[in-house]
Amino acid sequence: MNEFKRMFHFMRPYLFLFCVGIFLYNVQGFALSFALGVMGRNAMAGILTGEVQEVVRGILIAMGLFLVCIAFVGFGIIVGVRALILAERDLKKALFSSFVRCGFEVSQTGHSGEGIAAINTDANTARELYFNALSNLLRPIITATFSVTTLFIVDWRIGLAALGLGTLAYLIQSRYVKPLADIGKKQLEANAEAVKNITDLLAAAMPIRAFNQQDKMLTTAGAKMHVLRLLDFRRAFISMWQRLFTTVQGWLALAIVFGLGGWLVATGAMDFPMLMLILPLLEGITESMGGIGTALAGMQPPIEAAKRVLAIIDKAPPPACANAATATFNGTDIHIDNLTFTYADAPAPALHNISLDIKQGQMVAFIGPSGSGKSTLLRAITGFYERPRLGISLGGASIDEVSKPAWRTHFAYVDQSCKLFDMTIRENIALGFSGEATQEQMQEQIENAARRAHIHDFIESLEEKYDTPCGEKGASLSGGQKQRIAIARALMKGAPILVFDEATAALDPENEQAIMATIESLRRGHTILITTHNPDNITNADQIISLENGKLV
């Protein structure tokens, strides 16, 4: 079970807490059965002898065992759940980092719905391997082991009968492992498809209305939800048969214990009070060994979820220079030597043998048709891709020898989507700042950046000024306003190189010219890299780099 081993890696730092919790929690099955048996034996012995004190003594002993058991179980749950929460945090952190830290290519080639399903559903299901699924497997094993041992000590014939009944229960219940595993896998896939469908519906609400496709889209969504309902029904149907066989096993255990136990009592091999001790233990054995098969079946959905989560984590290439020391940058001259780049799982390179030099303070434009590699080249220069031997240097420092965070401090990036968060304008602009400043100093820098981006006057005209909410994805602002706020955010970073990736592509001609005028005003003190489809925007560039099919032409 490779997935189990890999998932357990996240629990390793909290292994002591986990082991203490899992043992105390899972010893409860045997402890409760044994306490019940002791109470029954002592009570029956007192009844047969007419000694009321023995009856009371048996009840008090059982109650004491129950209280001790409850205390141990409660402590075990607290300790185990703490370890579980910490391990789950680390798992989701690793999963999230695949999308954020070095998973740029995953987010480009994947689907946001897949990521949502992975973080919310798959990760929550996968964590069950740590505690619930493992507990459901360990509890019956521990209970069966202690109970069988106790019964063999009492009488080898009773122990042998219990072992036979338990083995039969296990064989019956284990037949459901594969069917439930298949259903669990299909449920996770169907849930991911449903989440992806809902994400598409939310993202494309306006086109759906524009083409009057609401009914069609709702029908498609309903069909995907219907698949989930059918899988839930099949799982419930199989679980019903499992419970039915569990009930039959319990009746069979009672019949055998009274038959065999009665014969042993009749022949004088055992006293009647001892029969009351073995009764709960024997019933616990059949339930426990049958529960092993049920637990194996219950582990299948978490295992399938773990496969999905680990596959996403594995998609992201490891950091090329995760432990590299911060290098010394002598200026911001950029040198690219024979850069070839291929996206993960792509059939062909996106960039072929690119070599060029960009001097500090230059404005360099990249032009070419869609798919020519302009954005890929800018993102490679900016340090978005975790790749060895890219052949890019900045101020004499190689990207292959510098940590990516240190590299990216030299770049401020603005693309055509100009994504804003559901925060105030002030908070969105302040995201670009990573230093320390007082509240007054921060506000001064925010306003200065807004003035340089030519958006300050508009912000001041708003009723709430810089405290105006932007809405989800900046929904309360126009395209030009969002773009200027994004530029102000980039300026807050104080980076010497400004990167504009199709920053005017989604704007009307008037706003496009205004934004280009803003970019032109930022040339003093910055190196500017820009991609565009409009040659009129780059007449003042120091260099114009033309790309076609990933090649510099």
C-alpha positions as CSV (number, residue, x, y, z in Angstrom):
1,M,0.0,0.0,0.0
2,N,2.3,2.7,-1.3
3,E,-0.4,5.4,-0.8
4,F,-0.7,4.6,2.8
5,K,3.1,4.8,3.3
6,R,3.3,8.1,1.5
7,M,0.3,9.6,3.4
8,F,1.8,8.4,6.7
9,H,4.7,10.7,5.9
10,F,2.6,13.6,6.9
11,M,1.8,11.9,10.3
12,R,5.4,11.1,11.1
13,P,6.2,14.4,12.9
14,Y,3.3,13.6,15.3
15,L,3.9,9.9,15.5
16,F,4.0,9.7,19.3
17,L,0.7,11.5,19.8
18,F,-0.8,9.4,17.1
19,C,0.3,6.1,18.5
20,V,-0.9,7.0,22.0
21,G,-4.2,8.1,20.7
22,I,-4.8,5.3,18.4
23,F,-4.0,2.6,21.0
24,L,-6.1,4.1,23.8
25,Y,-9.0,4.7,21.4
26,N,-8.9,1.2,19.9
27,V,-8.5,-0.9,23.1
28,Q,-12.0,0.1,24.0
29,G,-13.7,-2.8,22.2
30,F,-12.0,-5.5,24.3
31,A,-12.1,-3.4,27.5
32,L,-15.8,-2.9,27.3
33,S,-16.6,-6.5,26.4
34,F,-14.3,-7.7,29.2
35,A,-16.0,-5.3,31.7
36,L,-19.4,-6.5,30.7
37,G,-18.3,-10.1,31.0
38,V,-16.9,-9.5,34.5
39,M,-20.1,-7.8,35.6
40,G,-22.2,-10.7,34.2
41,R,-20.0,-13.4,35.8
42,N,-19.9,-11.8,39.3
43,A,-23.5,-10.9,39.2
44,M,-24.6,-14.4,38.2
45,A,-22.3,-16.0,40.8
46,G,-23.9,-13.8,43.5
47,I,-27.4,-14.6,42.3
48,L,-26.8,-18.4,42.3
49,T,-25.2,-18.2,45.8
50,G,-27.7,-15.7,47.1
51,E,-25.0,-13.3,48.1
52,V,-26.2,-9.8,47.3
53,Q,-22.8,-8.4,48.2
54,E,-21.3,-10.3,45.3
55,V,-23.9,-8.9,42.9
56,V,-23.2,-5.4,44.1
57,R,-19.5,-6.0,44.0
58,G,-19.7,-7.3,40.4
59,I,-21.7,-4.2,39.3
60,L,-19.2,-1.8,41.0
61,I,-16.2,-3.5,39.5
62,A,-17.8,-3.3,36.0
63,M,-18.7,0.3,36.5
64,G,-15.2,1.1,37.6
65,L,-13.8,-0.6,34.5
66,F,-16.3,1.3,32.3
67,L,-15.3,4.6,33.8
68,V,-11.6,3.8,33.3
69,C,-12.3,2.8,29.8
70,I,-14.2,5.9,29.0
71,A,-11.4,8.1,30.4
72,F,-8.8,6.3,28.3
73,V,-10.9,6.5,25.2
74,G,-11.6,10.2,25.8
75,F,-8.0,11.0,26.3
76,G,-7.1,8.9,23.2
77,I,-9.6,10.7,21.1
78,I,-8.2,14.1,22.2
79,V,-4.6,13.2,21.6
80,G,-5.3,11.3,18.3
81,V,-7.5,14.1,16.9
82,R,-4.8,16.7,17.6
83,A,-2.3,14.6,15.7
84,L,-4.9,14.2,12.9
85,I,-5.5,17.9,12.6
86,L,-1.8,18.7,12.5
87,A,-1.2,16.0,9.8
88,E,-4.2,17.2,7.8
89,R,-2.8,20.8,7.9
90,D,0.5,19.6,6.5
91,L,-1.2,17.6,3.8
92,K,-3.3,20.5,2.6
93,K,-0.3,22.8,2.8
94,A,1.6,20.4,0.5
95,L,-1.4,20.2,-1.8
96,F,-1.9,23.9,-1.9
97,S,1.8,24.6,-2.5
98,S,1.5,22.5,-5.7
99,F,-0.9,25.1,-7.0
100,V,0.7,28.2,-5.5
101,R,4.5,27.7,-4.9
102,C,5.6,25.7,-7.9
103,G,2.3,24.5,-9.4
104,F,1.9,27.3,-12.0
105,E,1.9,24.7,-14.8
106,V,-0.7,22.6,-12.9
107,S,-3.0,25.6,-12.7
108,Q,-2.4,26.4,-16.4
109,T,-3.1,22.9,-17.7
110,G,-5.6,21.7,-15.1
111,H,-9.1,22.8,-14.0
112,S,-9.8,25.0,-11.0
113,G,-12.7,22.6,-10.1
114,E,-10.2,19.8,-9.8
115,G,-8.2,21.8,-7.3
116,I,-11.3,22.7,-5.3
117,A,-12.4,19.1,-5.2
118,A,-8.9,18.0,-4.2
119,I,-8.5,20.4,-1.3
120,N,-12.1,20.2,0.0
121,T,-13.2,16.6,-0.7
122,D,-10.3,14.4,-1.7
123,A,-7.9,15.7,1.1
124,N,-10.7,15.4,3.7
125,T,-11.4,11.8,2.5
126,A,-7.7,10.9,2.3
127,R,-7.1,12.0,5.9
128,E,-9.4,9.2,7.1
129,L,-6.4,6.8,6.4
130,Y,-4.8,8.3,9.5
131,F,-7.5,7.9,12.1
132,N,-10.9,6.6,11.2
133,A,-10.0,4.0,8.6
134,L,-6.9,2.9,10.5
135,S,-8.9,2.8,13.8
136,N,-11.6,0.8,12.2
137,L,-9.0,-1.7,11.1
138,L,-6.9,-1.8,14.4
139,R,-9.9,-1.9,16.7
140,P,-11.3,-5.3,15.6
141,I,-7.7,-6.7,15.3
142,I,-7.0,-5.7,18.9
143,T,-10.4,-6.8,20.2
144,A,-10.2,-10.1,18.4
145,T,-6.7,-10.8,19.6
146,F,-7.3,-10.1,23.3
147,S,-10.7,-11.8,23.2
148,V,-9.5,-15.0,21.5
149,T,-6.5,-15.2,23.9
150,T,-8.8,-14.8,26.9
151,L,-11.3,-17.4,25.7
152,F,-8.5,-20.0,25.0
153,I,-7.3,-19.4,28.6
154,V,-10.9,-20.0,29.8
155,D,-11.4,-23.1,27.7
156,W,-9.7,-24.2,24.5
157,R,-12.9,-25.5,22.9
158,I,-14.6,-22.1,23.4
159,G,-11.5,-20.4,22.0
160,L,-11.4,-22.7,19.0
161,A,-15.1,-22.1,18.3
162,A,-14.6,-18.3,18.6
163,L,-11.7,-18.4,16.2
164,G,-13.7,-20.4,13.6
165,L,-16.7,-18.1,13.9
166,G,-14.4,-15.1,13.5
167,T,-12.6,-16.5,10.5
168,L,-16.0,-17.2,8.8
169,A,-17.1,-13.6,9.5
170,Y,-13.9,-12.2,8.1
171,L,-14.2,-14.3,4.9
172,I,-17.8,-13.1,4.3
173,Q,-17.1,-9.5,5.0
174,S,-13.9,-9.3,2.9
175,R,-15.9,-10.2,-0.2
176,Y,-17.2,-6.6,-0.2
177,V,-13.7,-4.9,-0.3
178,K,-13.4,-4.7,-4.1
179,P,-17.0,-3.7,-4.9
180,L,-16.8,-0.9,-2.3
181,A,-13.3,0.2,-3.6
182,D,-14.7,0.5,-7.1
183,I,-17.7,2.5,-5.9
184,G,-15.4,4.8,-3.8
185,K,-13.2,5.5,-6.8
186,K,-16.2,6.3,-9.0
187,Q,-17.7,8.5,-6.3
188,L,-14.5,10.6,-6.1
189,E,-14.3,11.0,-9.8
190,A,-18.0,11.8,-10.1
191,N,-17.7,14.4,-7.3
192,A,-14.7,16.0,-9.0
193,E,-16.7,16.2,-12.3
194,A,-19.7,17.7,-10.5
195,V,-17.5,20.4,-8.8
196,K,-15.8,21.2,-12.1
197,N,-19.2,21.6,-13.7
198,I,-20.4,23.9,-11.0
199,T,-17.2,25.9,-11.3
200,D,-17.8,26.3,-15.0
201,L,-21.4,27.4,-14.4
202,L,-20.4,30.1,-12.0
203,A,-17.5,31.3,-14.2
204,A,-19.6,31.4,-17.4
205,A,-23.0,32.7,-16.0
206,M,-23.2,35.5,-18.5
207,P,-22.5,33.5,-21.7
208,I,-24.9,30.8,-20.5
209,R,-27.6,33.5,-20.2
210,A,-26.6,35.2,-23.5
211,F,-27.1,32.0,-25.4
212,N,-30.2,30.9,-23.4
213,Q,-28.5,27.7,-22.4
214,Q,-29.6,27.7,-18.7
215,D,-31.9,24.6,-19.1
216,K,-29.3,22.7,-21.0
217,M,-26.6,23.4,-18.5
218,L,-28.9,22.6,-15.6
219,T,-29.7,19.3,-17.2
220,T,-26.1,18.5,-17.6
221,A,-25.4,19.4,-13.9
222,G,-28.4,17.3,-12.9
223,A,-27.1,14.3,-14.8
224,K,-23.8,14.5,-13.0
225,M,-25.5,14.8,-9.6
226,H,-27.7,11.8,-10.6
227,V,-24.6,9.7,-11.1
228,L,-23.5,10.6,-7.6
229,R,-27.0,9.6,-6.3
230,L,-26.8,6.2,-8.0
231,L,-23.4,5.5,-6.6
232,D,-24.6,6.4,-3.1
233,F,-27.5,4.1,-3.6
234,R,-25.2,1.2,-4.7
235,R,-23.0,1.8,-1.7
236,A,-26.0,1.8,0.7
237,F,-27.3,-1.4,-0.9
238,I,-24.0,-3.2,-0.3
239,S,-23.8,-1.8,3.2
240,M,-27.2,-3.2,3.9
241,W,-26.0,-6.7,3.0
242,Q,-23.0,-6.2,5.2
243,R,-25.2,-5.3,8.1
244,L,-27.5,-8.3,7.4
245,F,-24.6,-10.7,7.5
246,T,-23.3,-9.1,10.7
247,T,-26.7,-9.7,12.3
248,V,-26.7,-13.3,11.2
249,Q,-23.2,-13.8,12.6
250,G,-24.3,-12.4,15.9
251,W,-27.2,-14.9,16.1
252,L,-24.9,-17.8,15.1
253,A,-22.5,-16.8,17.8
254,L,-25.3,-16.8,20.4
255,A,-26.5,-20.2,19.3
256,I,-23.0,-21.7,19.5
257,V,-22.1,-20.1,22.8
258,F,-25.3,-21.4,24.4
259,G,-25.0,-24.8,22.7
260,L,-21.3,-25.4,23.4
261,G,-21.3,-23.4,26.6
262,G,-24.4,-25.2,27.9
263,W,-22.8,-28.6,27.2
264,L,-19.7,-27.6,29.1
265,V,-21.8,-26.4,32.0
266,A,-23.9,-29.6,31.9
267,T,-20.8,-31.8,31.9
268,G,-19.2,-29.8,34.8
269,A,-16.3,-28.5,32.6
270,M,-17.4,-24.9,33.3
271,D,-19.6,-23.1,35.8
272,F,-22.6,-21.1,34.8
273,P,-21.2,-17.7,35.8
274,M,-18.1,-18.3,33.6
275,L,-20.6,-18.7,30.7
276,M,-21.7,-15.1,31.3
277,L,-18.1,-14.0,31.0
278,I,-17.4,-15.6,27.7
279,L,-20.7,-14.5,26.1
280,P,-19.8,-10.8,25.3
281,L,-16.3,-11.8,24.4
282,L,-17.4,-14.4,21.9
283,E,-19.9,-12.0,20.3
284,G,-17.2,-9.3,20.2
285,I,-14.9,-11.7,18.3
286,T,-17.4,-12.4,15.5
287,E,-18.2,-8.7,15.2
288,S,-14.5,-7.8,15.3
289,M,-13.2,-10.3,12.7
290,G,-16.1,-9.4,10.5
291,G,-15.2,-5.8,11.1
292,I,-11.7,-6.4,9.7
293,G,-13.3,-7.1,6.3
294,T,-15.6,-4.1,6.7
295,A,-12.6,-1.9,7.7
296,L,-10.6,-3.1,4.7
297,A,-13.6,-2.1,2.5
298,G,-13.8,1.2,4.3
299,M,-10.2,2.0,3.6
300,Q,-10.7,1.9,-0.1
301,P,-12.3,5.4,-0.6
302,P,-9.5,7.1,1.5
303,I,-6.9,5.2,-0.5
304,E,-8.4,6.3,-3.8
305,A,-8.6,9.9,-2.5
306,A,-5.0,9.6,-1.5
307,K,-4.1,8.5,-5.0
308,R,-5.8,11.6,-6.4
309,V,-4.2,14.0,-3.9
310,L,-0.7,12.5,-4.3
311,A,-1.0,12.6,-8.1
312,I,-1.7,16.4,-8.0
313,I,1.2,16.9,-5.5
314,D,3.5,14.9,-7.9
315,K,2.5,17.0,-10.9
316,A,4.4,20.0,-9.5
317,P,8.2,19.6,-10.2
318,P,10.3,19.9,-7.1
319,P,11.9,23.3,-6.5
320,A,15.1,23.5,-8.6
321,C,16.9,25.6,-6.0
322,A,14.9,25.2,-2.8
323,N,17.9,25.5,-0.5
324,A,20.0,27.9,-2.6
325,A,21.5,30.9,-0.9
326,T,20.6,34.4,-2.0
327,A,23.1,35.4,-4.7
328,T,24.5,38.8,-5.4
329,F,22.9,40.6,-8.4
330,N,25.2,43.1,-10.1
331,G,22.5,45.2,-11.8
332,T,19.5,43.9,-13.7
333,D,21.0,43.0,-17.1
334,I,19.2,39.9,-18.4
335,H,21.0,37.3,-20.5
336,I,19.3,34.3,-22.0
337,D,21.4,31.5,-23.5
338,N,19.8,28.8,-25.6
339,L,16.6,28.5,-23.6
340,T,14.3,25.6,-24.5
341,F,11.2,25.1,-22.5
342,T,8.5,22.4,-22.5
343,Y,5.4,22.4,-20.4
344,A,4.6,19.3,-18.3
345,D,2.9,16.6,-20.4
346,A,3.1,18.8,-23.5
347,P,4.0,17.0,-26.8
348,A,6.4,19.7,-28.0
349,P,8.5,22.5,-26.6
350,A,6.9,25.9,-26.2
351,L,10.2,27.7,-26.6
352,H,13.1,26.6,-28.9
353,N,16.7,27.8,-28.4
354,I,16.0,31.3,-27.4
355,S,19.1,33.5,-26.9
356,L,19.0,37.3,-26.3
357,D,20.3,40.1,-24.1
358,I,18.3,42.8,-22.3
359,K,20.1,45.8,-20.9
360,Q,19.2,47.5,-17.6
361,G,16.8,50.3,-18.2
362,Q,15.6,49.2,-21.6
363,M,12.0,48.8,-22.7
364,V,11.8,45.5,-24.6
365,A,8.6,44.4,-26.4
366,F,7.8,40.8,-27.4
367,I,5.4,40.4,-30.4
368,G,4.0,37.5,-32.3
369,P,0.8,35.6,-32.9
370,S,-1.1,33.7,-30.2
371,G,0.8,30.6,-29.2
372,S,4.1,32.0,-30.3
373,G,5.6,31.7,-26.8
374,K,5.6,35.4,-25.7
375,S,3.9,34.8,-22.3
376,T,5.9,31.6,-21.7
377,L,9.1,33.5,-22.3
378,L,8.1,36.3,-19.9
379,R,7.1,33.8,-17.2
380,A,10.3,31.9,-17.6
381,I,12.3,35.1,-17.2
382,T,10.2,36.1,-14.2
383,G,10.9,32.8,-12.4
384,F,7.5,31.2,-12.5
385,Y,8.8,27.8,-13.6
386,E,10.7,25.4,-11.5
387,R,13.2,24.0,-14.0
388,P,16.9,23.2,-13.9
389,R,19.2,24.5,-16.6
390,L,17.0,27.3,-18.0
391,G,20.0,29.3,-19.1
392,I,18.8,32.7,-17.7
393,S,20.9,35.1,-15.7
394,L,20.1,38.4,-14.0
395,G,22.8,40.7,-13.1
396,G,25.3,37.9,-13.6
397,A,23.4,35.5,-11.2
398,S,22.0,32.3,-12.8
399,I,18.4,31.4,-12.2
400,D,19.6,27.8,-11.7
401,E,21.7,28.8,-8.7
402,V,19.3,31.3,-7.0
403,S,16.2,30.5,-4.9
404,K,13.0,31.5,-6.8
405,P,11.7,33.9,-4.1
406,A,15.1,35.8,-4.2
407,W,14.9,35.9,-8.0
408,R,11.3,37.1,-8.1
409,T,12.0,40.1,-5.8
410,H,13.4,41.8,-8.9
411,F,10.2,41.5,-10.9
412,A,6.7,43.0,-10.7
413,Y,4.2,41.2,-12.9
414,V,1.0,42.5,-14.5
415,D,-1.1,40.4,-16.9
416,Q,-4.3,41.0,-18.9
417,S,-6.5,39.3,-16.3
418,C,-5.3,41.8,-13.6
419,K,-6.7,39.6,-10.9
420,L,-8.0,41.6,-7.9
421,F,-9.1,40.0,-4.6
422,D,-12.4,40.5,-2.8
423,M,-10.8,43.1,-0.6
424,T,-10.8,46.9,-0.5
425,I,-8.8,48.9,-3.0
426,R,-6.3,49.7,-0.3
427,E,-5.7,46.1,0.6
428,N,-5.4,45.1,-3.1
429,I,-2.7,47.7,-3.7
430,A,-0.9,46.9,-0.4
431,L,-0.5,43.2,-1.5
432,G,2.5,44.3,-3.5
433,F,4.4,45.6,-0.4
434,S,6.5,43.1,1.5
435,G,8.5,45.3,3.8
436,E,7.7,47.0,7.1
437,A,6.0,50.3,7.5
438,T,3.7,52.2,9.9
439,Q,0.1,52.7,8.9
440,E,0.8,56.3,7.9
441,Q,3.9,55.3,5.8
442,M,1.9,52.5,4.2
443,Q,-0.9,54.8,3.2
444,E,1.5,57.3,1.8
445,Q,3.2,54.6,-0.4
446,I,-0.2,53.3,-1.5
447,E,-1.3,56.8,-2.6
448,N,2.0,57.4,-4.3
449,A,1.7,54.1,-6.3
450,A,-1.8,55.0,-7.2
451,R,-0.7,58.4,-8.5
452,R,2.0,56.9,-10.6
453,A,-0.6,54.4,-12.0
454,H,-2.9,57.4,-12.7
455,I,-5.8,55.9,-10.6
456,H,-5.5,58.1,-7.4
457,D,-8.0,60.8,-8.6
458,F,-10.6,58.1,-9.4
459,I,-10.2,56.4,-6.0
460,E,-10.6,59.8,-4.2
461,S,-13.9,60.4,-6.1
462,L,-15.4,57.2,-4.6
463,E,-17.6,57.5,-1.5
464,E,-15.4,55.2,0.5
465,K,-12.2,56.1,-1.3
466,Y,-9.4,53.6,-0.7
467,D,-11.7,51.5,1.5
468,T,-14.1,50.8,-1.4
469,P,-14.6,47.0,-1.8
470,C,-13.4,45.7,-5.2
471,G,-15.8,42.7,-5.2
472,E,-15.0,39.2,-6.4
473,K,-12.3,39.4,-9.1
474,G,-12.8,43.2,-9.1
475,A,-16.4,43.0,-10.3
476,S,-17.3,46.5,-9.1
477,L,-14.6,48.1,-11.3
478,S,-14.2,48.6,-15.0
479,G,-11.4,46.9,-17.0
480,G,-9.2,50.0,-17.2
481,Q,-9.7,50.7,-13.5
482,K,-8.7,47.2,-12.5
483,Q,-5.7,47.4,-14.7
484,R,-4.5,50.6,-13.1
485,I,-5.0,49.2,-9.6
486,A,-3.0,46.1,-10.7
487,I,-0.2,48.4,-11.9
488,A,-0.3,50.3,-8.6
489,R,0.0,47.0,-6.8
490,A,3.0,46.1,-8.9
491,L,4.7,49.5,-8.2
492,M,4.3,48.9,-4.5
493,K,6.8,46.0,-4.8
494,G,9.5,48.4,-5.7
495,A,11.0,46.0,-8.2
496,P,13.5,47.3,-10.8
497,I,11.9,45.2,-13.6
498,L,8.2,45.7,-14.6
499,V,6.6,42.9,-16.7
500,F,3.4,43.6,-18.6
501,D,2.0,40.5,-20.2
502,E,-0.8,41.6,-22.7
503,A,-1.7,44.3,-20.1
504,T,-3.9,46.1,-22.6
505,A,-5.4,43.2,-24.5
506,A,-8.8,43.3,-22.9
507,L,-9.3,47.1,-23.0
508,D,-11.0,49.4,-25.5
509,P,-8.7,51.7,-27.7
510,E,-9.1,54.7,-25.4
511,N,-8.2,52.8,-22.2
512,E,-5.4,51.0,-24.1
513,Q,-3.7,54.2,-25.1
514,A,-4.1,55.6,-21.5
515,I,-2.5,52.5,-20.0
516,M,0.3,52.5,-22.5
517,A,0.9,56.2,-21.6
518,T,1.1,55.1,-18.0
519,I,3.5,52.3,-18.8
520,E,5.6,54.8,-20.9
521,S,5.8,57.1,-17.9
522,L,7.3,54.4,-15.8
523,R,10.3,53.9,-18.0
524,R,12.6,56.1,-15.9
525,G,14.3,53.9,-13.3
526,H,12.8,50.6,-14.6
527,T,13.5,47.9,-17.1
528,I,10.2,47.2,-18.8
529,L,9.3,43.9,-20.5
530,I,6.0,44.0,-22.4
531,T,4.0,41.7,-24.7
532,T,1.4,43.0,-27.1
533,H,-0.6,42.3,-30.2
534,N,-0.7,45.9,-31.2
535,P,2.5,47.2,-32.9
536,D,1.4,50.8,-32.4
537,N,2.0,50.3,-28.6
538,I,5.7,49.6,-28.9
539,T,7.1,52.2,-31.3
540,N,9.3,53.6,-28.6
541,A,10.7,50.3,-27.5
542,D,14.5,49.8,-27.3
543,Q,14.2,46.3,-28.6
544,I,11.4,44.4,-30.4
545,I,11.6,40.6,-30.1
546,S,9.5,38.7,-32.6
547,L,8.5,35.1,-31.8
548,E,6.8,32.5,-34.0
549,N,6.1,28.9,-33.0
550,G,8.4,29.3,-29.9
551,K,11.3,30.5,-32.0
552,L,13.0,33.9,-32.1
553,V,12.6,35.1,-35.7
